[in-house]
Amino acid sequence: MNDKEPETLVQKLDEYQVDVPDFPMKKSRLDRVANWLFDPVSLPVWEVHFTKKGMAVAMFFPVLLTIISAIPFIFL
């Protein structure tokens, strides 16, 4: 490595004047919560492979759930 390279780099960097604005290095708690709440997420994709028997169970399940939840109303 040549000794003049760092001097050249320093001279090039001194040619430009950059104003760096002051900004907080640590985000506020509200900003962190907002970023957590509004962070986009990908929804999981479920691959369901129903057989004929599985499809019959899936179609009968809402009917079964309705009957079971209606049982308490019979005894009112």
N, C-alpha and C positions, 0 to 999 in steps of 0.2 A: 504494500500500500504506500502510495506516495505521500509525503508530508504536506504537500501543497493542497491536497484535496480538501482537508477540513477548512483551511483558510478560504478556499474558493467557495465552499459551501456557506461559510459564515458571511462572506461578501454578498453572495446571491440572496441570502435570507435578509440581510440588512437593506437590500434595495427596496423591499416591500414593507409597507407599514400597514399592519392589520389591527383594527380596533376590536378587541374581543369583549362582547357585552358581558356584564355580570349576570349570572343566572345561578339559581341554587343548585348545588350538586346533589342534594337529597330531595326527593319528591315529598310533598306533604302527604299526610295519611289519607286525606280526601282524594288526592290524585291517584294514589295507589289503589284505593278501593274502587274508584271509578274505572281505572284501567282493568281491574280484575273483573268487574261486573260487565263491562262492555267489550271484553275481549272476544273476538269471533272464535267460535268453536266448530269443529266439524261433527256432524251427527253420525253416530255409528250406523252402518248399513248391516241389517240383519238379512242373512240369506236363509230363507225358510223353505225346506223341501218337504212338502206334505205328501204322504201317501194317501190312499183312499180312506184308510182307517183314521189317519190323523186329521184329514179334512172333515170327516164326519164328527169327530170329537170337537174340532174347532167350531163347527157350526152348531153343535148341540150345547156347548159351554154357556153361551149367553142365556139360553132357555133354562138350563139347570140353575144358573146363578139367580135368575128371576124367581124361579120356584122356591129356592132355598130362602131368599130374602123375603118372600111373601108369607112364609110359615108363621112368623110372629103375629101377623095381622089376622090370622085365622082365629087365634085365641084371645082376641080383644073383646 
